[in-house]
Amino acid sequence: SSPLEKTKVRKAEILEPTDYLHIKNKINGELKVEKGPKLYFLSENEEVLRKMSLITLKHNEYIKIIDKKTGIIRAEKGEKTVYLEPTEDILLNTSFGTNLDEHTCILVRDTLTGTLEIINNREVFFPSSTQEIVEVRKKILLEDHETVIIKDKDGKYIIKKGENSERAFFLDPYSKLIILRWS
């Protein structure tokens, strides 16, 4: 290099243990991640796209991330730390899992098939990358004197009475309670 060439002084990037960089090579467009802790010196052909902090998930938290290049969604659940790749963005911010028990279930839609499913395992539920939570449902508990009418997915009416053995139940995915108004 000639003494007459223009030189440029670049500062080093200081990365703490929870920091990382998304770096782009200006010549070939390649993207990479540099994770801390370290002192990182950019080459003359590199530029920082963004400086980020890792995402820390507690045992009852999850996050959904989308790769903007491929469209692939991934779901991560705690306890762990998560780094975003240069082509990724957060699709769903850090959320809490849903506590399911004998009186609580969850209605979930599979985003690939569109089908609905009731999940009523006793667990903390975390949706997968292809699941979205439609609603949290409580078990219907009927007293001896109570009766409900349910319209099922085929439009058929079902009557459930509190005096019968099936007095406590979750509503099926495509069913709904019929409300009667008395004047």
Salt bridges, closest charged atoms under 4 A:
GLU34 OE2 - LYS32 NZ 3.59
GLU34 OE1 - LYS38 NZ 2.49
GLU46 OE2 - LYS32 NZ 3.01
GLU61 OE2 - LYS58 NZ 3.64
GLU76 OE2 - ARG74 NH1 2.69
GLU76 OE1 - LYS80 NZ 2.54
GLU88 OE1 - ARG74 NH2 2.81
ASP89 OD1 - ARG50 NH1 3.29
ASP89 OD2 - LYS68 NZ 3.33
GLU102 OE2 - HIS103 NE2 3.52
GLU102 OE1 - ARG122 NH2 3.07
GLU135 OE2 - ARG137 NE 2.69
ASP144 OD1 - ARG167 NH2 2.72
GLU166 OE1 - LYS160 NZ 2.61
